[in-house]
Amino acid sequence: MTSVELGVFLPVGNGGWITSTTSPQLPATYAYNKSVTILAEEMGFDFALAMAKWRGYGGPSQHWDFTLESMSIMSGLAECTSRIGVWGTVHTMIFHPAVIAKMVAGIDEISGGRFGLNIVAGSNPADLGQMGLWQDLDHEGRYALAEEWVTVAKRLWTEERVDHDGRFYKLTDCMSNPKPKKAPPIICAGASDRGFRFTIKNCTGSFLLGSNRDDFVKTALRAKELAAEAGSDDFKTYGLFTIVPGATDKQAQERVDYYNSGVDAEALDNQTREYSMDPSLKQNTMANRFIAQGESRNSMSPAAIIGSPETIARKLADIVINGKLNGITVIVPDFIDDLKTIGIDVVQGLHDHGVQTNAYAHQHGG
Ligand SMILES: Cc1cc2nc3c(=O)[nH]c(=O)nc-3n(C[C@H](O)[C@H](O)[C@H](O)COP(=O)(O)O)c2cc1C
């Protein structure tokens, strides 16, 4: 039996990850995300992750014009849960590592050691530039900054006083107390080879995506291969999956068709424009995914898994087993009803296909 962690990508931006006026118009509120996280915990999910985004895409759906700040939201969710991992995201370019080191120590205490940190080395010049915080670094430079950032944060979590004289940060006799009980898991979704290398060297795991089944498996195996080359055998890979369930395959496809009938082309164009501004566009894999989605006028990821719980379980199990994934992170159109379908029916189907989750064990008295 293969074992995987199961997580939910919290909809902290309005509309979730479907850019449409006919999809569920999810509110970017703490109350909604709290209901989702408590439900996920009750079903035995392993973690809830909040993204970080600062600027929306407008259009008739006002896509992501409302987004909750990741660390503060996860801090609240840490207080109102007791078992699930609470993972927050920061852009390394816009926060000093000593500021986040202390925030992490705080959420570590609130959560009793359940906090995980997702770091983003990139984004784009509009998202961070609107507040004058985009630094004019090329792709390599952004990962060099992230590398120094993580080094400083880890030192502050373990050393009493830190002196550091680097390219991006200078710390003099810097104290950071309290400390987290142990350094939190650090995850990064850098998907270029440079991104993977950075992640393998500095983090505990990698978030990854695929544009279709084969690409997913290839990318996941590539991450494991690079990790093995670097001598890291316990490096974890977490796939991010957009999933649209239905009672039957046909009903699931009808949902997708309906959401696509209301695709918000204006918001997609704004997203495409925003990511096209990145001077290192060639290397930014996420930017290229967004641009391709915009051009194809798809309201959601073109790699979405669409079907009955049985179909979804079979397709997910295939990617998990063949890509040797350690975790599944899910996006769904509706994070209450659809999440229940994933947490109960798909989890059962995964079990039947040889993929074990804590959610299954939790629901069956394990
Ligand atoms: C699961 C997942 C979560 C991500 N979260 C964020 C986020 O919160 N904010 C953000 O700006 N980018 C986010 N990204 C984008 C990546 O961090 C990264 O910038 C992108 O994959 C480009 O990597 P590259 O520069 O190595 O090509 C996420 C990607 C994935 C797959």
The ligand as an ORCA input file, in Angstrom:
! r2SCAN-3c Opt
* xyz 0 1
  C       0.676     24.273     -4.569
  C       1.253     25.573     -5.086
  C       1.143     26.699     -4.285
  C       1.627     27.926     -4.722
  N       1.418     29.014     -3.938
  C       1.753     30.228     -4.409
  C       1.380     31.385     -3.680
  O       0.752     31.283     -2.636
  N       1.715     32.602     -4.177
  C       2.424     32.734     -5.351
  O       2.705     33.858     -5.753
  N       2.807     31.645     -6.059
  C       2.465     30.412     -5.632
  N       2.801     29.303     -6.361
  C       3.745     29.468     -7.493
  C       5.113     28.904     -7.153
  O       5.549     29.209     -5.858
  C       6.273     29.286     -8.100
  O       6.436     30.672     -8.121
  C       6.047     28.822     -9.472
  O       5.792     27.443     -9.465
  C       7.203     29.179    -10.404
  O       8.369     28.478    -10.064
  P       9.681     28.649    -10.939
  O      10.112     30.084    -10.798
  O      10.710     27.726    -10.357
  O       9.293     28.308    -12.320
  C       2.289     28.057     -5.973
  C       2.405     26.915     -6.783
  C       1.881     25.690     -6.368
  C       2.028     24.510     -7.255
*
